[in-house]
Amino acid sequence: MILIGQYDSPFVRRVGIAMTLYGMRFEHRPWASIGDADRIRPYNPLTRVPTLVLDDGDVIIESHVIIDYLDSLVPEETAMYPRKEPERHRALKVSALATGLADKSVSLFYEQRLHAEASGFWVQRCRAQIEGALAWLEEDRSGRSSAFWFGERIGHADIAVSAALRHLNDAHPDMISMDGYPALKAHWAHCESLPVFKTISQPFIAPA
């Protein structure tokens, strides 16, 4: 398989970490969605990342769809999303809030980067959405004492949260103080200390 996208994207990174933890072999092509759009377009007409090219040439797009596909390839006891309810929808909710937070972080970066004068309304809206997600995630994580969000084994929710926090703090280093979210800060530090998070990683590169 071929994973297209740079690891400073929280969406590409969560897929790369999941594939590595699953022991799946893949080729990584670190193409940027803007700078390498012409390279990506033959695989994904949206020229977005992550894009996963399967061994048979078929293509899967969007991180949540790719993660769902990866989980279909592994046994139930290995899958990093629970297969049974209510555990499944709870883990999906945490991941959805994390990826939504990351999406707003990306949107805010482009708003401030691409416009001569950023929309104050849009900036405030994105910040409010980010802070709302952080507050909910902080409260939920602070009520859990396990090593990872839903137990002693890492799951997709852990990966999504950590990838989102890394992007938020790299792209907007002075916007949010993680000291105000101690449970999330500790969770993020724990995940980033793991070898796979160090391997599937790169410094944030601002789009040209």
Protein Blocks (a to p, Z undefined) as FASTA:
>chain_A
ZZeddfkbmklmmmmmmmmmnopacddddddfklmmmmmmmmomnlpacddddfkopace
hjklmmmmmmmmpcfklpcbdfbdfklmmmmmmmmmmmmmmmmmmmmmmmmmmpmbacfk
lmmmmmmmmmmmmmmmmmmmmmpcbfblnljbdcfklmmmmmmmmmmmmmmmmlpcfklm
mmlmmmmmmmmmpmklmmngcdddddZZ
